[in-house]
Amino acid sequence: MKKNIALIGAGHWGKNHLRNLAQQGILNTVLEKSDEIIRERKKDFPGVLFVKEDRQVMDNENVQGVVIAAPAELHYELAKKYLLAGKDVLVEKPMALTAADGEDLIKIAGKKGRILMVGHILQYHPAVIKLKELIDKGELGQIRYIYSNRLNIGKLRVEENVLWSFAPHDISLILMFLKGEEPERVDAHGGAYVNPGIYDTTLTTLEFKNGVKSHIFVNWLHPFKEQKLVVVGSEKMAVFNGLGDPGNTLLIYPHTIDFTAGDIPVARKAESYPVTFAGKEPLREELLHFVDCIERRKTPRTDGVEGLAVLRVLEQAEKKLKGEG
């Protein structure tokens, strides 16, 4: 593979991109403006070229694609800058902080003939891909309800609230499981307890035209870490545990509902069983997909259009949180 990818930002999440890009031998340059972070990263990656000026990446003819792992409030500005410079772009979620900015990025990418991809990493998780296959095959029956919990006590942001930080992952998955259908109704409630105006906890509900409903509970003031997504079907239920060991990451519960005395529903519980899947790192798969899209000039699985659909849901939920919807 060519060393034609530049990384923009090597901080909290960027360091994971750095590791993967370096391991794959496709990393050309890292743009990082913090001297402290550069010193730390050079300890583990002494052979990597670190630069501090945007122009050192934009004017580098050997860089064909950039991976943007900067803070969320910079995503739109940076993605626009590099698309206009003729680079293919993989930008971390959310791709922007407004749907209007997301639309602008899509238009720019189209005009410049560039790849625009959004880092919705869970769409590249082998267990999620397997779950999607089961849903599409009708293994769970008709989908009734989907819900997720993404909870933690950890890094508190001041530039974005927990809705924009945590919920994009699950919104992206729910839309994917429903084949891209967007909700006809979005509602949200939440609370800001640490910083006024910065929501620490939110509960977002989605209602779809096909009758499916879902909720997304995100919270960074939770006593323990949990990442679970549950799909309730008419025949079976599935649980994706983002923190589970491989043997329990994807479980199927073949519970059934019987009716006695004509119209009295009775739950018949059954033992869950695990679903096997390929043992691949999601971030590595995401980056390899980006490189493949660059080389073959194909549309990414999580392209700008998919990213915009997620932004529209986030924007509607944000308005409801502020009482504007």
C-alpha positions as CSV (number, residue, x, y, z in Angstrom):
1,M,0.0,0.0,0.0
2,K,1.0,3.6,-0.6
3,K,2.0,5.9,2.2
4,N,-0.7,8.4,1.1
5,I,-2.8,9.1,4.2
6,A,-2.3,12.0,6.6
7,L,-3.8,12.1,10.1
8,I,-5.2,15.4,11.4
9,G,-5.1,15.2,15.2
10,A,-3.2,12.7,17.3
11,G,-4.9,13.3,20.7
12,H,-7.5,11.2,22.7
13,W,-9.0,9.2,19.7
14,G,-6.4,10.2,17.1
15,K,-3.8,8.1,18.8
16,N,-5.8,5.0,17.8
17,H,-5.9,6.1,14.2
18,L,-2.2,6.8,14.4
19,R,-1.5,3.2,15.6
20,N,-3.6,1.6,12.9
21,L,-2.3,3.8,10.0
22,A,1.3,3.2,11.1
23,Q,0.7,-0.6,11.4
24,Q,-0.8,-0.7,7.9
25,G,2.1,1.2,6.4
26,I,-0.1,3.9,4.9
27,L,0.7,6.8,7.1
28,N,2.5,9.7,5.4
29,T,2.2,12.6,7.9
30,V,0.6,13.5,11.2
31,L,-0.6,17.1,11.7
32,E,-0.7,17.9,15.4
33,K,-0.3,21.4,16.9
34,S,0.3,20.4,20.5
35,D,4.0,20.0,21.4
36,E,3.1,17.9,24.4
37,I,1.1,15.4,22.3
38,I,3.8,15.2,19.6
39,R,6.5,14.4,22.3
40,E,4.2,11.6,23.7
41,R,3.5,10.1,20.3
42,K,7.1,10.2,19.1
43,K,8.0,7.8,22.0
44,D,5.9,5.1,20.3
45,F,6.3,6.2,16.7
46,P,9.8,7.7,16.3
47,G,9.8,7.2,12.5
48,V,6.6,9.2,11.9
49,L,6.7,12.7,10.4
50,F,4.9,15.2,12.6
51,V,4.0,18.6,11.2
52,K,2.2,21.6,12.8
53,E,0.9,23.6,9.8
54,D,-2.1,22.8,7.6
55,R,-0.2,23.8,4.5
56,Q,2.3,21.1,5.1
57,V,-0.5,18.6,4.5
58,M,-2.5,20.5,1.9
59,D,0.5,21.1,-0.3
60,N,1.9,17.6,0.1
61,E,1.2,15.9,-3.3
62,N,1.9,12.5,-1.8
63,V,-1.1,12.8,0.5
64,Q,-4.2,11.7,-1.2
65,G,-6.5,11.2,1.8
66,V,-6.8,12.7,5.3
67,V,-8.3,11.3,8.5
68,I,-9.7,14.0,10.7
69,A,-9.6,13.2,14.4
70,A,-9.8,16.7,15.8
71,P,-12.4,18.1,18.2
72,A,-15.9,18.0,16.9
73,E,-16.3,21.8,16.6
74,L,-13.5,21.7,14.0
75,H,-14.8,18.9,11.9
76,Y,-16.7,21.0,9.3
77,E,-13.9,23.6,9.0
78,L,-11.2,21.0,8.5
79,A,-13.2,18.7,6.2
80,K,-14.1,21.7,4.0
81,K,-10.5,22.9,3.9
82,Y,-9.1,19.5,2.8
83,L,-11.9,18.7,0.3
84,L,-11.2,22.1,-1.4
85,A,-7.5,21.2,-1.4
86,G,-8.3,18.1,-3.4
87,K,-7.9,15.5,-0.7
88,D,-10.3,12.6,0.1
89,V,-11.6,12.9,3.6
90,L,-12.5,10.6,6.4
91,V,-13.9,12.8,9.2
92,E,-14.8,11.5,12.7
93,K,-18.4,11.8,13.9
94,P,-20.2,14.0,13.9
95,M,-19.2,15.2,10.4
96,A,-20.4,18.7,11.4
97,L,-22.5,20.4,14.1
98,T,-25.4,21.4,11.8
99,A,-27.2,19.7,8.9
100,A,-26.6,22.8,6.7
101,D,-22.8,22.4,7.2
102,G,-23.1,18.6,6.4
103,E,-25.0,19.4,3.2
104,D,-22.2,21.9,2.3
105,L,-19.5,19.2,2.7
106,I,-21.5,16.8,0.5
107,K,-21.8,19.5,-2.3
108,I,-18.1,20.3,-2.1
109,A,-17.1,16.7,-2.2
110,G,-19.3,16.2,-5.3
111,K,-18.0,19.2,-7.1
112,K,-14.4,18.3,-6.4
113,G,-14.9,14.6,-7.1
114,R,-13.6,13.6,-3.7
115,I,-14.4,10.8,-1.3
116,L,-16.3,12.0,1.8
117,M,-16.6,9.4,4.6
118,V,-17.8,9.7,8.2
119,G,-16.3,7.7,11.1
120,H,-19.3,5.8,12.2
121,I,-17.1,3.0,13.5
122,L,-19.7,0.6,14.7
123,Q,-20.9,0.0,11.1
124,Y,-17.5,-1.7,10.6
125,H,-17.7,-3.9,13.7
126,P,-17.9,-7.5,12.6
127,A,-20.6,-8.3,15.2
128,V,-22.8,-5.4,13.9
129,I,-22.3,-6.6,10.3
130,K,-23.4,-10.1,11.3
131,L,-26.4,-8.7,13.1
132,K,-27.3,-6.7,10.0
133,E,-27.2,-9.9,8.0
134,L,-29.5,-11.7,10.5
135,I,-32.0,-8.8,10.3
136,D,-32.0,-8.7,6.5
137,K,-32.5,-12.4,6.3
138,G,-35.5,-12.2,8.6
139,E,-33.9,-14.2,11.4
140,L,-35.4,-11.9,14.0
141,G,-38.8,-11.6,12.3
142,Q,-40.3,-8.2,11.9
143,I,-38.4,-5.5,13.8
144,R,-40.6,-4.0,16.5
145,Y,-38.3,-1.9,18.7
146,I,-34.6,-0.9,18.9
147,Y,-33.0,0.7,21.9
148,S,-29.5,1.5,23.1
149,N,-27.7,2.5,26.3
150,R,-24.3,4.2,26.0
151,L,-23.3,5.1,29.5
152,N,-20.1,6.0,31.3
153,I,-18.4,8.1,34.0
154,G,-15.4,9.5,32.2
155,K,-14.3,12.3,29.9
156,L,-16.7,15.3,30.2
157,R,-16.7,17.6,27.1
158,V,-17.3,21.3,27.1
159,E,-17.4,21.8,23.3
160,E,-20.3,19.3,22.7
161,N,-23.0,17.7,24.9
162,V,-23.4,14.0,25.5
163,L,-26.1,13.8,22.7
164,W,-23.6,14.8,20.0
165,S,-20.7,12.9,21.6
166,F,-22.3,9.5,22.2
167,A,-25.6,9.2,20.3
168,P,-24.3,9.4,16.7
169,H,-23.0,5.8,17.0
170,D,-26.4,4.4,17.8
171,I,-28.4,6.7,15.5
172,S,-26.2,5.5,12.7
173,L,-26.8,1.8,13.6
174,I,-30.6,2.2,14.0
175,L,-30.9,3.9,10.6
176,M,-28.7,1.2,9.0
177,F,-30.8,-1.6,10.5
178,L,-33.9,0.0,9.0
179,K,-32.2,0.4,5.6
180,G,-31.7,4.1,5.8
181,E,-35.2,5.1,6.7
182,E,-35.3,8.3,8.7
183,P,-37.7,8.8,11.6
184,E,-40.9,10.8,11.1
185,R,-40.8,11.9,14.7
186,V,-38.0,12.7,17.1
187,D,-38.3,13.7,20.7
188,A,-35.6,14.2,23.4
189,H,-35.3,15.0,27.1
190,G,-32.2,15.6,29.2
191,G,-30.4,17.3,31.9
192,A,-27.3,19.5,32.3
193,Y,-25.8,19.1,35.8
194,V,-22.1,19.8,35.5
195,N,-21.9,22.7,33.0
196,P,-25.0,24.8,32.4
197,G,-26.3,24.3,28.8
198,I,-24.1,21.2,28.3
199,Y,-26.3,18.1,28.6
200,D,-24.8,15.3,30.6
201,T,-27.7,12.9,30.0
202,T,-30.3,12.6,27.2
203,L,-33.0,10.2,26.2
204,T,-34.0,10.4,22.6
205,T,-37.0,8.6,21.1
206,L,-37.5,7.9,17.4
207,E,-40.7,6.8,15.6
208,F,-40.6,5.5,12.1
209,K,-43.2,5.3,9.4
210,N,-43.0,1.5,9.3
211,G,-44.1,1.3,13.0
212,V,-40.7,0.7,14.5
213,K,-39.9,2.8,17.6
214,S,-36.6,3.2,19.4
215,H,-34.9,5.1,22.2
216,I,-31.3,6.1,22.8
217,F,-30.1,6.7,26.3
218,V,-26.7,8.4,26.7
219,N,-25.1,9.6,29.9
220,W,-21.6,10.5,31.0
221,L,-22.6,10.8,34.7
222,H,-23.3,7.1,35.1
223,P,-21.7,4.9,37.8
224,F,-20.4,2.3,35.4
225,K,-19.7,1.9,31.7
226,E,-22.3,0.2,29.5
227,Q,-22.7,0.0,25.7
228,K,-25.6,-2.2,24.7
229,L,-28.0,-2.2,21.7
230,V,-31.1,-4.4,21.7
231,V,-33.2,-5.3,18.7
232,V,-36.6,-6.7,19.4
233,G,-38.1,-8.7,16.6
234,S,-41.4,-10.6,16.3
235,E,-39.5,-13.9,16.4
236,K,-36.3,-13.3,18.3
237,M,-34.3,-10.6,20.1
238,A,-30.7,-9.7,19.7
239,V,-28.3,-8.0,22.1
240,F,-25.0,-6.3,20.9
241,N,-22.7,-5.6,23.8
242,G,-19.9,-3.3,22.8
243,L,-18.0,-4.1,25.9
244,G,-18.5,-7.8,26.1
245,D,-15.9,-10.5,25.6
246,P,-16.2,-12.0,22.0
247,G,-18.3,-14.9,23.3
248,N,-21.0,-12.6,24.6
249,T,-20.7,-9.7,22.2
250,L,-23.7,-10.7,20.1
251,L,-26.4,-12.9,21.7
252,I,-29.7,-14.1,20.3
253,Y,-32.7,-14.6,22.7
254,P,-35.3,-16.8,21.0
255,H,-38.1,-15.9,23.5
256,T,-41.6,-16.3,22.3
257,I,-45.1,-15.1,23.3
258,D,-47.9,-17.6,23.5
259,F,-51.6,-16.9,24.1
260,T,-53.5,-18.9,26.6
261,A,-57.3,-19.0,27.1
262,G,-57.6,-17.3,23.8
263,D,-56.2,-13.9,24.4
264,I,-53.9,-13.9,27.5
265,P,-50.2,-13.4,26.4
266,V,-47.6,-15.5,28.2
267,A,-43.8,-15.0,27.7
268,R,-41.9,-18.3,27.1
269,K,-38.3,-17.6,27.9
270,A,-35.5,-19.5,26.1
271,E,-31.8,-19.8,26.6
272,S,-29.7,-17.2,24.7
273,Y,-27.0,-18.3,22.3
274,P,-24.0,-16.5,21.0
275,V,-23.4,-15.6,17.3
276,T,-19.8,-16.0,16.0
277,F,-18.2,-13.4,13.9
278,A,-14.8,-12.5,12.5
279,G,-12.3,-11.2,15.0
280,K,-11.3,-8.0,13.4
281,E,-10.7,-4.6,14.9
282,P,-13.5,-2.1,13.8
283,L,-11.2,0.9,13.5
284,R,-8.8,-1.1,11.3
285,E,-11.7,-2.2,9.1
286,E,-13.0,1.4,8.8
287,L,-9.6,2.7,7.8
288,L,-9.0,-0.1,5.3
289,H,-12.5,0.6,3.8
290,F,-11.5,4.3,3.4
291,V,-8.3,3.3,1.6
292,D,-10.2,0.9,-0.6
293,C,-12.7,3.7,-1.5
294,I,-9.8,6.0,-2.4
295,E,-8.2,3.4,-4.6
296,R,-11.3,2.2,-6.4
297,R,-13.1,5.6,-6.3
298,K,-16.2,4.0,-4.7
299,T,-18.8,5.4,-2.3
300,P,-18.1,4.6,1.3
301,R,-20.5,2.6,3.4
302,T,-20.8,5.6,5.7
303,D,-20.6,8.4,3.2
304,G,-21.7,12.0,3.6
305,V,-25.3,11.2,2.8
306,E,-25.4,8.7,5.7
307,G,-23.6,11.2,7.9
308,L,-26.2,13.9,7.0
309,A,-29.1,11.6,8.0
310,V,-27.5,11.2,11.4
311,L,-27.0,14.9,11.7
312,R,-30.7,15.6,10.9
313,V,-31.8,13.3,13.8
314,L,-29.3,15.0,16.1
315,E,-30.4,18.4,15.1
316,Q,-34.1,17.6,15.7
317,A,-33.2,16.1,19.1
318,E,-31.2,19.1,20.1
319,K,-34.2,21.4,19.3
320,K,-36.4,19.3,21.5
321,L,-33.9,19.5,24.3
322,K,-33.9,23.2,24.1
323,G,-37.7,23.4,23.8
324,E,-37.6,24.7,20.3
325,G,-39.3,21.7,18.5
